[in-house]
């Protein structure tokens, strides 16, 4: 626990991190396809879920100058 939050490490072995692809394009493509297939009420629910996760501190926005190690599909 860290500040009352459950924290987990990456899902893969530490030595595998150096071989991770950034895969931003793959994640963006998958997200665009998912959003295109959604009905308006599904999109609203999806958007609200992310807003709730952000507000509750389960996820966070990265600063514009931050380059992530990789992107995870969801």
Residue pairs with C-beta under 8 A, 6 or more apart in sequence:
1 7
5 57
10 17
12 20
17 69
20 69
20 70
21 70
22 68
22 69
22 70
22 71
23 70
23 71
23 73
24 71
26 71
26 73
27 71
27 72
27 73
30 73
35 43
35 46
38 46
50 59
53 59
54 60
54 61
62 68
